[in-house]
């Protein structure tokens, strides 16, 4: 009888240990910190002068992770390296990325709107409204590794004077703008809202041509094993509704999201 009781007790101890080990295994599979890499893009994601992460995409991501009892660890990286880090599993999410990068698992949530325009020196004579065809005989800069809107990609494939460059690690993205000022190119194709603010803040002798020549939405790119996390974040942000998104857009830009989405 005493032996029978001991066996039952042993079974109970083993069961408790198995449950405990299962809990540890589950915790290991669901880390509390999510590693997110990014290339700075004001007003969507950037580090302020106090070292705090700010921007529309940051507040969207942090709101969703907070709902899921997770926290974000942000790391600034050059764009190409950021993508590679997520592909290799060194990072979990790249944000924002333009749709069309098939190597990563895309969110269904839009984290940024990329409205692309031609930036030129003030001294360059060009008739507005600008079209891609009006840029045919000019030297053009584009960013290596970016997935540009389809109409611009098709145009660039046959353009005779395209130079692909990368941003410097200064966090401000000044290299292509300085190249325009120094006469090393005629046109730089980039986000119109961000470029206009940078030109103003640094008092550059450049201008953003109207209208925009292309647009695309930017999303979060996850490593392929994180489809569950992607879906949880999408659901968390969808539940907050458009009013929450518009509040963030107005906070950082003064405009509702529709100003950037064209809707």
N, C-alpha and C positions, 0 to 999 in steps of 0.2 A: 504493500500500500504506500509506504514511504517512497519507494522507487517510482511508483506511478506519479505521485505528486511532483517529484523532482523532474521527471520527463516533461510534464505539462508546463512546469515553471520554465524549463529550458526552451521549450517551443515559444513561450511568450516572450522571452528575452530575445530570441532570434528574430521574431516577428517585429519587435520594436526596433532592433538594429537595422533590419531591412527597410523599414519605413524611414528611419533616420537617414540611411544612405541614399534612399530615393529622393528625399528632400534636398540633400546636398547636390545630387546629380541634377535635379531640376534647377537649382539655383545657379549651377555652373553653366547650364544651357541658356539661362536668361540673365545675362550680366546687367548690373544696375547702371553701368556707364556705357554710353554709346559713343564711339569714336567717329567724329565728323570732320572731314577735311574740306577746305574751301579755298578759292581765290577771291580776294576782296572785290566787292561790287556794291558800292553805295548806290541806292538806299536799301539794298537787299541783305548784304552781309558784310560786316566790317568790324574792326576793333577801334574803339574810340580812344581819346587821349588818356583816359584813365585805365586803359587795358581791359575794358568791358566789351563783350560781344554785343553788337547792336544790329538792327536792320529788320526789315519785314520778314525775310526768310528765317532769321534767327528767332524772332518772336513766335512765328508759326510753329517751327520745329520744337522750341522749348515748351510751348503750351501743350502740344500733343504729348511730348515725353513726360511732362509733369502729370498729365492725366494718367499715364501708364506707370507712374512711380519710377521713372527712369531719368537720368541726367545726361547732358551732352558734354563731351570733351572736344572742343574745337581746336583744329590745327591748321594754320595757314600754310598752303603749299602751292607751288606752280601748278597750273591747271593739268598739264599732262601727267605730272607725278601724282597728283591727287587721284586721277582716274586709275592709274596703275596701282596705287595703294589699296583702293577698294577692290580692284580685280584680284589682287594677291591675298586679300583678307587682312592686311595690316590696318585698314580702316573699314568702318562699317557703311558709311554713307558719304557721298559727294554731293554738295549742294551749293548753288543750283547748277544743273547741267541742261543743255538744250536737248529737246527730244530728238531722237534719231541716233543716239549712241547705243547701239544694240548690245554692247558688251556688259552693260549694267542693267539691273532690274529697275524699271522706272516707277516712280510714284504716280498715282492718279491725281494727286493734288498738285496744282500749279504753285510754285514757290517764287516765280519771277516772270516778268514779261520783257523780252528782248526786242526792243523796237530799234531797228538798225538804220543809221543815217550816214551820209557822207560828210566827213569833217575835212575842211580845207583851210589853207592860209587865207587871211583876209585879203591878201594881194592878188589871189587867183581870180581871174575874171571868168565867171560861169553863170549862165542864165538860169534863173529859177522860174518855175518849179523844176527841180533836178530829176533826171531819170538815169537808169544805168547806162543807157546808150550815150548820154552826154559825158560819161566818164571813160568812154572807149579809148580815147587817145591820151589818157593821163596815166601817170605812174601811181599805183595803188598799193596800200598796205593792208594786210589782213592778219589776224592772229592765228598762228599755227596751232592745230589741234581743235579749234572751235568748229562746231557743226553749224554753219551759216544757213539761213533760210534757203529753201530750194531754188528760188529764182536767182539769188546771188551766187549760189554754188554753180549753177549752170552757166551763168555769165562769166564767172571767174575762170572756168575751165578753158575758155577760148580767148581770154584777155591776154594781150601780148606783154604786159608789164605789171605783173603781180609779184609782190614780195611778201613772204610769210615771216613774221617775227614773233617773238615771245615777250611777255611783260617782264620787267626787271623785278627784283625782290624788294623794291623800296616800299611796296604796299600802296603806291599811288598810281602806278601805271603810266608814268610820264614819258617813257621811251618813244612810243610812236608819235606822240604829240610834239615832242622836241624834234623828231625827225622831220615833221612837217615844217616847223619853224625854221629849221636849218636848211630847208630846200632839198632834202634827200628823198622826198616823195611829194606828190600833189594831193593825194587823197588818203584818208584813213577811214575804214568802214567799221563803225562801232555803235554802241548804244547811244541814242540821242540825248536822253535825259541825263545820264551819268556824264557824258562828254561835255554837255553844256555847263554843268555845275563845275567840272574840273577846269574848264577854260576860264570861267568866271573867277574861281577861287585863286588861280595862279596867274591871272591877268595875261593870258596867252593871246597872241595875235592870230587867232584862228576863229572860224565860225562853223556852225552846224547848219548844213543846207536843208531846206524844206522842199517837199515833205519827206517822211521816212521812205526808204527804198525796200524795206522788208521787215518782217516780224516773225517771231516764234515764241512759244512758251517754254519756260525752263522749269524743270522738275527736280526731285531728289533722286539720285542714283544709288541704289543699294547693291551690295554683293548678293549674288543669286540665292544664297542660303537663307536670306532674311525676308522671304516673301510674307511670313506671318507678321513680322514687325512692320513691314511696309503697309500691310492691310490695316493693322491696328492704328497706325499713325494717320492713315487716310480717313478711317472712320472717326477718330477723335476730332480731326479738323472739320470734317463734313458736319459733325453734330453742332459745331459752333456757328455755322451759317455765314452768309455773306456780310452781315453787319459787322461781325468781328474782323473780317478781312478788310472791309472798307475803313474801319477805324485805324487799322495799322497803316494802310496806304496813306491815309490823310495825315497821320502822325509824322510820317517820314517824308512825304512829298507835297502835302497840301491838296491832293486830289484823291478821289475814290478810285477803286481798281478799274472801273470802266474807262477811265481816261487812258489807261495803258493797254487795255485789252481790246478797245474799240467797240465794246458792246454796250 
